[in-house]
């Protein structure tokens, strides 16, 4: 809605990069698009970068968003929850969705 910011990113606090490579299929095209030769080198967990506990990293990120963007607390409305539950039942529980291979 108006005044809202959606920030989407995948961040890892800690990860077993070797296990990640075992379970993910990362095509050469995707790697070359990113200009990266190794998927393992693309993963640099926040724990290694900061040495901070997970809770501290989360608090610092929230503080940063609060200062930069005027972050305020909110909640999921009943209508939003009903829509999410409907999607979970009708779309995301369907094997056509969960078992698809992009």
Jmol script that loads the backbone (N, CA, C; Angstrom):
load data "model"
ATOM      1  N   UNK A   1       0.823  -1.187   0.000  1.00  0.00           N
ATOM      2  CA  UNK A   1       0.000   0.000   0.000  1.00  0.00           C
ATOM      3  C   UNK A   1       0.862   1.243   0.000  1.00  0.00           C
ATOM      4  N   UNK A   2       0.245   2.384   0.034  1.00  0.00           N
ATOM      5  CA  UNK A   2       0.975   3.648   0.052  1.00  0.00           C
ATOM      6  C   UNK A   2       1.906   3.733   1.262  1.00  0.00           C
ATOM      7  N   UNK A   3       3.120   4.176   1.026  1.00  0.00           N
ATOM      8  CA  UNK A   3       4.081   4.325   2.108  1.00  0.00           C
ATOM      9  C   UNK A   3       4.733   3.033   2.537  1.00  0.00           C
ATOM     10  N   UNK A   4       4.455   1.945   1.839  1.00  0.00           N
ATOM     11  CA  UNK A   4       5.028   0.652   2.215  1.00  0.00           C
ATOM     12  C   UNK A   4       6.268   0.377   1.380  1.00  0.00           C
ATOM     13  N   UNK A   5       7.189  -0.352   1.977  1.00  0.00           N
ATOM     14  CA  UNK A   5       8.387  -0.781   1.266  1.00  0.00           C
ATOM     15  C   UNK A   5       8.467  -2.295   1.395  1.00  0.00           C
ATOM     16  N   UNK A   6       8.605  -2.972   0.270  1.00  0.00           N
ATOM     17  CA  UNK A   6       8.828  -4.412   0.295  1.00  0.00           C
ATOM     18  C   UNK A   6      10.282  -4.630  -0.078  1.00  0.00           C
ATOM     19  N   UNK A   7      11.026  -5.184   0.859  1.00  0.00           N
ATOM     20  CA  UNK A   7      12.445  -5.452   0.625  1.00  0.00           C
ATOM     21  C   UNK A   7      12.620  -6.952   0.659  1.00  0.00           C
ATOM     22  N   UNK A   8      13.011  -7.538  -0.460  1.00  0.00           N
ATOM     23  CA  UNK A   8      13.158  -8.989  -0.524  1.00  0.00           C
ATOM     24  C   UNK A   8      14.597  -9.338  -0.849  1.00  0.00           C
ATOM     25  N   UNK A   9      15.153 -10.199  -0.026  1.00  0.00           N
ATOM     26  CA  UNK A   9      16.510 -10.668  -0.252  1.00  0.00           C
ATOM     27  C   UNK A   9      16.672 -11.975   0.508  1.00  0.00           C
ATOM     28  N   UNK A  10      17.516 -12.822   0.007  1.00  0.00           N
ATOM     29  CA  UNK A  10      17.847 -14.035   0.747  1.00  0.00           C
ATOM     30  C   UNK A  10      19.187 -13.809   1.413  1.00  0.00           C
ATOM     31  N   UNK A  11      19.189 -13.884   2.728  1.00  0.00           N
ATOM     32  CA  UNK A  11      20.412 -13.689   3.483  1.00  0.00           C
ATOM     33  C   UNK A  11      20.606 -14.880   4.405  1.00  0.00           C
ATOM     34  N   UNK A  12      21.822 -15.285   4.542  1.00  0.00           N
ATOM     35  CA  UNK A  12      22.122 -16.415   5.409  1.00  0.00           C
ATOM     36  C   UNK A  12      22.923 -15.942   6.604  1.00  0.00           C
ATOM     37  N   UNK A  13      22.450 -16.326   7.788  1.00  0.00           N
ATOM     38  CA  UNK A  13      23.242 -16.053   8.975  1.00  0.00           C
ATOM     39  C   UNK A  13      24.364 -17.084   9.080  1.00  0.00           C
ATOM     40  N   UNK A  14      24.017 -18.342   8.840  1.00  0.00           N
ATOM     41  CA  UNK A  14      24.999 -19.417   8.879  1.00  0.00           C
ATOM     42  C   UNK A  14      24.524 -20.485   7.910  1.00  0.00           C
ATOM     43  N   UNK A  15      25.438 -21.132   7.209  1.00  0.00           N
ATOM     44  CA  UNK A  15      25.036 -22.106   6.204  1.00  0.00           C
ATOM     45  C   UNK A  15      26.142 -23.122   5.981  1.00  0.00           C
ATOM     46  N   UNK A  16      25.723 -24.320   5.668  1.00  0.00           N
ATOM     47  CA  UNK A  16      26.652 -25.358   5.241  1.00  0.00           C
ATOM     48  C   UNK A  16      26.696 -25.278   3.717  1.00  0.00           C
ATOM     49  N   UNK A  17      27.650 -24.548   3.174  1.00  0.00           N
ATOM     50  CA  UNK A  17      27.715 -24.294   1.737  1.00  0.00           C
ATOM     51  C   UNK A  17      27.890 -25.578   0.937  1.00  0.00           C
ATOM     52  N   UNK A  18      28.620 -26.527   1.481  1.00  0.00           N
ATOM     53  CA  UNK A  18      28.786 -27.801   0.772  1.00  0.00           C
ATOM     54  C   UNK A  18      27.449 -28.527   0.644  1.00  0.00           C
ATOM     55  N   UNK A  19      26.670 -28.540   1.720  1.00  0.00           N
ATOM     56  CA  UNK A  19      25.345 -29.177   1.686  1.00  0.00           C
ATOM     57  C   UNK A  19      24.430 -28.422   0.737  1.00  0.00           C
ATOM     58  N   UNK A  20      24.515 -27.093   0.731  1.00  0.00           N
ATOM     59  CA  UNK A  20      23.703 -26.296  -0.175  1.00  0.00           C
ATOM     60  C   UNK A  20      23.949 -26.713  -1.626  1.00  0.00           C
ATOM     61  N   UNK A  21      25.216 -26.909  -1.962  1.00  0.00           N
ATOM     62  CA  UNK A  21      25.548 -27.285  -3.339  1.00  0.00           C
ATOM     63  C   UNK A  21      25.065 -28.690  -3.676  1.00  0.00           C
ATOM     64  N   UNK A  22      24.926 -29.545  -2.654  1.00  0.00           N
ATOM     65  CA  UNK A  22      24.413 -30.895  -2.889  1.00  0.00           C
ATOM     66  C   UNK A  22      22.931 -30.881  -3.248  1.00  0.00           C
ATOM     67  N   UNK A  23      22.168 -29.973  -2.633  1.00  0.00           N
ATOM     68  CA  UNK A  23      20.718 -29.995  -2.813  1.00  0.00           C
ATOM     69  C   UNK A  23      20.200 -29.020  -3.863  1.00  0.00           C
ATOM     70  N   UNK A  24      20.965 -28.012  -4.195  1.00  0.00           N
ATOM     71  CA  UNK A  24      20.519 -27.045  -5.204  1.00  0.00           C
ATOM     72  C   UNK A  24      21.103 -27.371  -6.565  1.00  0.00           C
ATOM     73  N   UNK A  25      20.299 -27.164  -7.564  1.00  0.00           N
ATOM     74  CA  UNK A  25      20.805 -27.289  -8.922  1.00  0.00           C
ATOM     75  C   UNK A  25      21.041 -25.874  -9.437  1.00  0.00           C
ATOM     76  N   UNK A  26      22.275 -25.498  -9.561  1.00  0.00           N
ATOM     77  CA  UNK A  26      22.610 -24.146 -10.006  1.00  0.00           C
ATOM     78  C   UNK A  26      23.250 -24.265 -11.374  1.00  0.00           C
ATOM     79  N   UNK A  27      22.503 -23.831 -12.375  1.00  0.00           N
ATOM     80  CA  UNK A  27      22.976 -23.962 -13.745  1.00  0.00           C
ATOM     81  C   UNK A  27      24.119 -23.019 -14.073  1.00  0.00           C
ATOM     82  N   UNK A  28      24.899 -23.408 -15.065  1.00  0.00           N
ATOM     83  CA  UNK A  28      26.018 -22.568 -15.492  1.00  0.00           C
ATOM     84  C   UNK A  28      25.544 -21.214 -15.984  1.00  0.00           C
ATOM     85  N   UNK A  29      24.343 -21.187 -16.592  1.00  0.00           N
ATOM     86  CA  UNK A  29      23.816 -19.915 -17.088  1.00  0.00           C
ATOM     87  C   UNK A  29      23.609 -18.929 -15.948  1.00  0.00           C
ATOM     88  N   UNK A  30      23.027 -19.412 -14.856  1.00  0.00           N
ATOM     89  CA  UNK A  30      22.784 -18.538 -13.716  1.00  0.00           C
ATOM     90  C   UNK A  30      24.094 -18.003 -13.157  1.00  0.00           C
ATOM     91  N   UNK A  31      25.086 -18.853 -13.049  1.00  0.00           N
ATOM     92  CA  UNK A  31      26.378 -18.427 -12.518  1.00  0.00           C
ATOM     93  C   UNK A  31      27.023 -17.403 -13.443  1.00  0.00           C
ATOM     94  N   UNK A  32      26.977 -17.656 -14.753  1.00  0.00           N
ATOM     95  CA  UNK A  32      27.618 -16.723 -15.676  1.00  0.00           C
ATOM     96  C   UNK A  32      26.881 -15.390 -15.701  1.00  0.00           C
ATOM     97  N   UNK A  33      25.544 -15.415 -15.519  1.00  0.00           N
ATOM     98  CA  UNK A  33      24.773 -14.173 -15.452  1.00  0.00           C
ATOM     99  C   UNK A  33      25.248 -13.297 -14.302  1.00  0.00           C
ATOM    100  N   UNK A  34      25.660 -13.932 -13.213  1.00  0.00           N
ATOM    101  CA  UNK A  34      26.103 -13.196 -12.029  1.00  0.00           C
ATOM    102  C   UNK A  34      27.593 -12.876 -12.077  1.00  0.00           C
ATOM    103  N   UNK A  35      28.280 -13.366 -13.097  1.00  0.00           N
ATOM    104  CA  UNK A  35      29.714 -13.119 -13.188  1.00  0.00           C
ATOM    105  C   UNK A  35      30.490 -13.839 -12.097  1.00  0.00           C
ATOM    106  N   UNK A  36      29.949 -14.974 -11.640  1.00  0.00           N
ATOM    107  CA  UNK A  36      30.572 -15.723 -10.563  1.00  0.00           C
ATOM    108  C   UNK A  36      30.956 -17.104 -11.056  1.00  0.00           C
ATOM    109  N   UNK A  37      32.130 -17.560 -10.678  1.00  0.00           N
ATOM    110  CA  UNK A  37      32.585 -18.874 -11.110  1.00  0.00           C
ATOM    111  C   UNK A  37      32.186 -19.963 -10.123  1.00  0.00           C
ATOM    112  N   UNK A  38      32.002 -19.625  -8.860  1.00  0.00           N
ATOM    113  CA  UNK A  38      31.702 -20.626  -7.845  1.00  0.00           C
ATOM    114  C   UNK A  38      30.478 -20.216  -7.041  1.00  0.00           C
ATOM    115  N   UNK A  39      29.471 -21.104  -7.003  1.00  0.00           N
ATOM    116  CA  UNK A  39      28.285 -20.839  -6.189  1.00  0.00           C
ATOM    117  C   UNK A  39      28.661 -20.756  -4.718  1.00  0.00           C
ATOM    118  N   UNK A  40      29.613 -21.572  -4.315  1.00  0.00           N
ATOM    119  CA  UNK A  40      30.024 -21.572  -2.911  1.00  0.00           C
ATOM    120  C   UNK A  40      30.596 -20.208  -2.511  1.00  0.00           C
ATOM    121  N   UNK A  41      31.324 -19.576  -3.419  1.00  0.00           N
ATOM    122  CA  UNK A  41      31.904 -18.266  -3.099  1.00  0.00           C
ATOM    123  C   UNK A  41      30.847 -17.168  -3.040  1.00  0.00           C
ATOM    124  N   UNK A  42      29.684 -17.391  -3.680  1.00  0.00           N
ATOM    125  CA  UNK A  42      28.607 -16.403  -3.636  1.00  0.00           C
ATOM    126  C   UNK A  42      27.946 -16.356  -2.274  1.00  0.00           C
ATOM    127  N   UNK A  43      28.052 -17.441  -1.523  1.00  0.00           N
ATOM    128  CA  UNK A  43      27.403 -17.534  -0.217  1.00  0.00           C
ATOM    129  C   UNK A  43      28.404 -17.107   0.843  1.00  0.00           C
ATOM    130  N   UNK A  44      28.123 -15.985   1.480  1.00  0.00           N
ATOM    131  CA  UNK A  44      29.015 -15.490   2.521  1.00  0.00           C
ATOM    132  C   UNK A  44      28.151 -15.161   3.733  1.00  0.00           C
ATOM    133  N   UNK A  45      27.972 -16.102   4.639  1.00  0.00           N
ATOM    134  CA  UNK A  45      27.033 -15.924   5.743  1.00  0.00           C
ATOM    135  C   UNK A  45      27.362 -14.738   6.647  1.00  0.00           C
ATOM    136  N   UNK A  46      26.311 -14.120   7.170  1.00  0.00           N
ATOM    137  CA  UNK A  46      26.471 -12.969   8.058  1.00  0.00           C
ATOM    138  C   UNK A  46      27.247 -13.319   9.319  1.00  0.00           C
ATOM    139  N   UNK A  47      27.115 -14.540   9.787  1.00  0.00           N
ATOM    140  CA  UNK A  47      27.860 -14.931  10.987  1.00  0.00           C
ATOM    141  C   UNK A  47      29.360 -14.779  10.753  1.00  0.00           C
ATOM    142  N   UNK A  48      29.827 -15.230   9.585  1.00  0.00           N
ATOM    143  CA  UNK A  48      31.252 -15.126   9.279  1.00  0.00           C
ATOM    144  C   UNK A  48      31.656 -13.673   9.061  1.00  0.00           C
ATOM    145  N   UNK A  49      30.780 -12.907   8.416  1.00  0.00           N
ATOM    146  CA  UNK A  49      31.101 -11.508   8.135  1.00  0.00           C
ATOM    147  C   UNK A  49      31.165 -10.646   9.384  1.00  0.00           C
ATOM    148  N   UNK A  50      30.254 -10.903  10.330  1.00  0.00           N
ATOM    149  CA  UNK A  50      30.131 -10.007  11.479  1.00  0.00           C
ATOM    150  C   UNK A  50      30.686 -10.563  12.776  1.00  0.00           C
ATOM    151  N   UNK A  51      30.637 -11.878  12.944  1.00  0.00           N
ATOM    152  CA  UNK A  51      31.018 -12.475  14.219  1.00  0.00           C
ATOM    153  C   UNK A  51      30.005 -12.213  15.320  1.00  0.00           C
ATOM    154  N   UNK A  52      28.838 -11.677  14.954  1.00  0.00           N
ATOM    155  CA  UNK A  52      27.815 -11.324  15.941  1.00  0.00           C
ATOM    156  C   UNK A  52      26.775 -12.434  16.078  1.00  0.00           C
ATOM    157  N   UNK A  53      26.134 -12.513  17.249  1.00  0.00           N
ATOM    158  CA  UNK A  53      25.027 -13.455  17.407  1.00  0.00           C
ATOM    159  C   UNK A  53      23.876 -13.098  16.460  1.00  0.00           C
ATOM    160  N   UNK A  54      23.110 -14.098  16.064  1.00  0.00           N
ATOM    161  CA  UNK A  54      22.004 -13.907  15.122  1.00  0.00           C
ATOM    162  C   UNK A  54      21.039 -12.815  15.599  1.00  0.00           C
ATOM    163  N   UNK A  55      20.673 -12.834  16.872  1.00  0.00           N
ATOM    164  CA  UNK A  55      19.723 -11.859  17.410  1.00  0.00           C
ATOM    165  C   UNK A  55      20.263 -10.432  17.275  1.00  0.00           C
ATOM    166  N   UNK A  56      21.566 -10.251  17.459  1.00  0.00           N
ATOM    167  CA  UNK A  56      22.179  -8.927  17.327  1.00  0.00           C
ATOM    168  C   UNK A  56      22.120  -8.453  15.876  1.00  0.00           C
ATOM    169  N   UNK A  57      22.385  -9.364  14.940  1.00  0.00           N
ATOM    170  CA  UNK A  57      22.312  -9.013  13.515  1.00  0.00           C
ATOM    171  C   UNK A  57      20.890  -8.555  13.176  1.00  0.00           C
ATOM    172  N   UNK A  58      19.891  -9.298  13.648  1.00  0.00           N
ATOM    173  CA  UNK A  58      18.492  -8.934  13.386  1.00  0.00           C
ATOM    174  C   UNK A  58      18.177  -7.566  13.975  1.00  0.00           C
ATOM    175  N   UNK A  59      18.571  -7.329  15.224  1.00  0.00           N
ATOM    176  CA  UNK A  59      18.319  -6.037  15.875  1.00  0.00           C
ATOM    177  C   UNK A  59      18.971  -4.897  15.112  1.00  0.00           C
ATOM    178  N   UNK A  60      20.205  -5.098  14.657  1.00  0.00           N
ATOM    179  CA  UNK A  60      20.916  -4.050  13.925  1.00  0.00           C
ATOM    180  C   UNK A  60      20.247  -3.760  12.578  1.00  0.00           C
ATOM    181  N   UNK A  61      19.755  -4.812  11.927  1.00  0.00           N
ATOM    182  CA  UNK A  61      19.054  -4.602  10.658  1.00  0.00           C
ATOM    183  C   UNK A  61      17.759  -3.825  10.882  1.00  0.00           C
ATOM    184  N   UNK A  62      17.009  -4.186  11.926  1.00  0.00           N
ATOM    185  CA  UNK A  62      15.778  -3.459  12.232  1.00  0.00           C
ATOM    186  C   UNK A  62      16.074  -2.002  12.571  1.00  0.00           C
ATOM    187  N   UNK A  63      17.111  -1.765  13.363  1.00  0.00           N
ATOM    188  CA  UNK A  63      17.502  -0.391  13.699  1.00  0.00           C
ATOM    189  C   UNK A  63      17.836   0.399  12.447  1.00  0.00           C
ATOM    190  N   UNK A  64      18.562  -0.238  11.520  1.00  0.00           N
ATOM    191  CA  UNK A  64      18.948   0.434  10.281  1.00  0.00           C
ATOM    192  C   UNK A  64      17.719   0.809   9.458  1.00  0.00           C
ATOM    193  N   UNK A  65      16.775  -0.110   9.312  1.00  0.00           N
ATOM    194  CA  UNK A  65      15.551   0.193   8.570  1.00  0.00           C
ATOM    195  C   UNK A  65      14.734   1.266   9.277  1.00  0.00           C
ATOM    196  N   UNK A  66      14.725   1.226  10.610  1.00  0.00           N
ATOM    197  CA  UNK A  66      13.983   2.222  11.388  1.00  0.00           C
ATOM    198  C   UNK A  66      14.539   3.622  11.114  1.00  0.00           C
ATOM    199  N   UNK A  67      15.867   3.752  11.128  1.00  0.00           N
ATOM    200  CA  UNK A  67      16.515   5.048  10.913  1.00  0.00           C
ATOM    201  C   UNK A  67      16.366   5.506   9.460  1.00  0.00           C
ATOM    202  N   UNK A  68      16.626   4.607   8.520  1.00  0.00           N
ATOM    203  CA  UNK A  68      16.611   4.991   7.105  1.00  0.00           C
ATOM    204  C   UNK A  68      15.224   5.214   6.530  1.00  0.00           C
ATOM    205  N   UNK A  69      14.260   4.370   6.939  1.00  0.00           N
ATOM    206  CA  UNK A  69      12.966   4.378   6.266  1.00  0.00           C
ATOM    207  C   UNK A  69      11.792   4.663   7.188  1.00  0.00           C
ATOM    208  N   UNK A  70      12.066   5.008   8.438  1.00  0.00           N
ATOM    209  CA  UNK A  70      10.971   5.291   9.361  1.00  0.00           C
ATOM    210  C   UNK A  70      10.133   4.058   9.646  1.00  0.00           C
ATOM    211  N   UNK A  71      10.797   2.928   9.794  1.00  0.00           N
ATOM    212  CA  UNK A  71      10.123   1.664  10.049  1.00  0.00           C
ATOM    213  C   UNK A  71       9.187   1.770  11.238  1.00  0.00           C
ATOM    214  N   UNK A  72       7.973   1.288  11.065  1.00  0.00           N
ATOM    215  CA  UNK A  72       7.018   1.229  12.165  1.00  0.00           C
ATOM    216  C   UNK A  72       6.498  -0.196  12.275  1.00  0.00           C
ATOM    217  N   UNK A  73       6.037  -0.553  13.460  1.00  0.00           N
ATOM    218  CA  UNK A  73       5.486  -1.887  13.682  1.00  0.00           C
ATOM    219  C   UNK A  73       4.118  -1.981  13.006  1.00  0.00           C
ATOM    220  N   UNK A  74       3.801  -3.145  12.515  1.00  0.00           N
ATOM    221  CA  UNK A  74       2.507  -3.374  11.884  1.00  0.00           C
ATOM    222  C   UNK A  74       2.041  -4.773  12.199  1.00  0.00           C
ATOM    223  N   UNK A  75       0.932  -5.141  11.618  1.00  0.00           N
ATOM    224  CA  UNK A  75       0.435  -6.488  11.805  1.00  0.00           C
ATOM    225  C   UNK A  75      -0.310  -6.916  10.551  1.00  0.00           C
ATOM    226  N   UNK A  76      -0.430  -8.200  10.392  1.00  0.00           N
ATOM    227  CA  UNK A  76      -1.174  -8.766   9.276  1.00  0.00           C
ATOM    228  C   UNK A  76      -2.655  -8.617   9.589  1.00  0.00           C
ATOM    229  N   UNK A  77      -3.394  -8.054   8.633  1.00  0.00           N
ATOM    230  CA  UNK A  77      -4.837  -7.880   8.852  1.00  0.00           C
ATOM    231  C   UNK A  77      -5.555  -9.224   8.704  1.00  0.00           C
ATOM    232  N   UNK A  78      -6.777  -9.292   9.199  1.00  0.00           N
ATOM    233  CA  UNK A  78      -7.569 -10.514   9.058  1.00  0.00           C
ATOM    234  C   UNK A  78      -7.772 -10.857   7.585  1.00  0.00           C
ATOM    235  N   UNK A  79      -7.977  -9.839   6.760  1.00  0.00           N
ATOM    236  CA  UNK A  79      -8.165 -10.060   5.328  1.00  0.00           C
ATOM    237  C   UNK A  79      -6.898 -10.609   4.673  1.00  0.00           C
ATOM    238  N   UNK A  80      -5.753 -10.075   5.053  1.00  0.00           N
ATOM    239  CA  UNK A  80      -4.479 -10.574   4.523  1.00  0.00           C
ATOM    240  C   UNK A  80      -4.246 -12.019   4.940  1.00  0.00           C
ATOM    241  N   UNK A  81      -4.557 -12.350   6.191  1.00  0.00           N
ATOM    242  CA  UNK A  81      -4.379 -13.709   6.672  1.00  0.00           C
ATOM    243  C   UNK A  81      -5.321 -14.663   5.944  1.00  0.00           C
ATOM    244  N   UNK A  82      -6.551 -14.249   5.719  1.00  0.00           N
ATOM    245  CA  UNK A  82      -7.510 -15.095   5.007  1.00  0.00           C
ATOM    246  C   UNK A  82      -7.021 -15.355   3.581  1.00  0.00           C
ATOM    247  N   UNK A  83      -6.513 -14.332   2.932  1.00  0.00           N
ATOM    248  CA  UNK A  83      -5.991 -14.497   1.564  1.00  0.00           C
ATOM    249  C   UNK A  83      -4.782 -15.435   1.556  1.00  0.00           C
ATOM    250  N   UNK A  84      -3.891 -15.275   2.524  1.00  0.00           N
ATOM    251  CA  UNK A  84      -2.710 -16.140   2.610  1.00  0.00           C
ATOM    252  C   UNK A  84      -3.122 -17.589   2.852  1.00  0.00           C
ATOM    253  N   UNK A  85      -4.084 -17.813   3.736  1.00  0.00           N
ATOM    254  CA  UNK A  85      -4.552 -19.168   4.006  1.00  0.00           C
ATOM    255  C   UNK A  85      -5.195 -19.777   2.764  1.00  0.00           C
ATOM    256  N   UNK A  86      -5.964 -18.964   2.044  1.00  0.00           N
ATOM    257  CA  UNK A  86      -6.581 -19.434   0.799  1.00  0.00           C
ATOM    258  C   UNK A  86      -5.511 -19.844  -0.213  1.00  0.00           C
ATOM    259  N   UNK A  87      -4.492 -19.024  -0.392  1.00  0.00           N
ATOM    260  CA  UNK A  87      -3.409 -19.356  -1.325  1.00  0.00           C
ATOM    261  C   UNK A  87      -2.654 -20.611  -0.877  1.00  0.00           C
ATOM    262  N   UNK A  88      -2.431 -20.755   0.416  1.00  0.00           N
ATOM    263  CA  UNK A  88      -1.734 -21.931   0.926  1.00  0.00           C
ATOM    264  C   UNK A  88      -2.515 -23.201   0.593  1.00  0.00           C
ATOM    265  N   UNK A  89      -3.824 -23.137   0.734  1.00  0.00           N
ATOM    266  CA  UNK A  89      -4.666 -24.305   0.472  1.00  0.00           C
ATOM    267  C   UNK A  89      -4.834 -24.584  -1.018  1.00  0.00           C
ATOM    268  N   UNK A  90      -5.051 -23.539  -1.801  1.00  0.00           N
ATOM    269  CA  UNK A  90      -5.419 -23.734  -3.207  1.00  0.00           C
ATOM    270  C   UNK A  90      -4.248 -23.724  -4.177  1.00  0.00           C
ATOM    271  N   UNK A  91      -3.137 -23.135  -3.786  1.00  0.00           N
ATOM    272  CA  UNK A  91      -1.999 -23.026  -4.704  1.00  0.00           C
ATOM    273  C   UNK A  91      -0.760 -23.716  -4.164  1.00  0.00           C
ATOM    274  N   UNK A  92      -0.305 -23.288  -3.008  1.00  0.00           N
ATOM    275  CA  UNK A  92       0.996 -23.721  -2.515  1.00  0.00           C
ATOM    276  C   UNK A  92       1.002 -25.139  -1.950  1.00  0.00           C
ATOM    277  N   UNK A  93      -0.172 -25.748  -1.721  1.00  0.00           N
ATOM    278  CA  UNK A  93      -0.230 -27.144  -1.283  1.00  0.00           C
ATOM    279  C   UNK A  93      -0.343 -28.101  -2.463  1.00  0.00           C
ATOM    280  N   UNK A  94      -0.513 -27.571  -3.639  1.00  0.00           N
ATOM    281  CA  UNK A  94      -0.700 -28.367  -4.844  1.00  0.00           C
ATOM    282  C   UNK A  94       0.645 -28.896  -5.352  1.00  0.00           C
ATOM    283  N   UNK A  95       0.758 -30.205  -5.569  1.00  0.00           N
ATOM    284  CA  UNK A  95       2.022 -30.763  -6.094  1.00  0.00           C
ATOM    285  C   UNK A  95       2.467 -30.118  -7.408  1.00  0.00           C
ATOM    286  N   UNK A  96       1.529 -29.598  -8.183  1.00  0.00           N
ATOM    287  CA  UNK A  96       1.905 -28.879  -9.404  1.00  0.00           C
ATOM    288  C   UNK A  96       2.802 -27.679  -9.069  1.00  0.00           C
ATOM    289  N   UNK A  97       2.583 -27.108  -7.892  1.00  0.00           N
ATOM    290  CA  UNK A  97       3.409 -25.973  -7.456  1.00  0.00           C
ATOM    291  C   UNK A  97       4.655 -26.451  -6.709  1.00  0.00           C
ATOM    292  N   UNK A  98       4.463 -27.334  -5.736  1.00  0.00           N
ATOM    293  CA  UNK A  98       5.582 -27.717  -4.863  1.00  0.00           C
ATOM    294  C   UNK A  98       6.602 -28.620  -5.538  1.00  0.00           C
ATOM    295  N   UNK A  99       6.172 -29.376  -6.553  1.00  0.00           N
ATOM    296  CA  UNK A  99       7.108 -30.322  -7.197  1.00  0.00           C
ATOM    297  C   UNK A  99       7.588 -29.829  -8.551  1.00  0.00           C
ATOM    298  N   UNK A 100       7.237 -28.632  -8.900  1.00  0.00           N
ATOM    299  CA  UNK A 100       7.657 -28.132 -10.220  1.00  0.00           C
ATOM    300  C   UNK A 100       9.158 -27.875 -10.256  1.00  0.00           C
ATOM    301  N   UNK A 101       9.726 -28.092 -11.409  1.00  0.00           N
ATOM    302  CA  UNK A 101      11.149 -27.832 -11.600  1.00  0.00           C
ATOM    303  C   UNK A 101      11.265 -26.707 -12.616  1.00  0.00           C
ATOM    304  N   UNK A 102      11.760 -25.558 -12.176  1.00  0.00           N
ATOM    305  CA  UNK A 102      11.856 -24.411 -13.114  1.00  0.00           C
ATOM    306  C   UNK A 102      12.799 -24.683 -14.270  1.00  0.00           C
TER     307      UNK A 102
END
end "model"
wireframe off; spacefill off
backbone 0.3
color backbone group
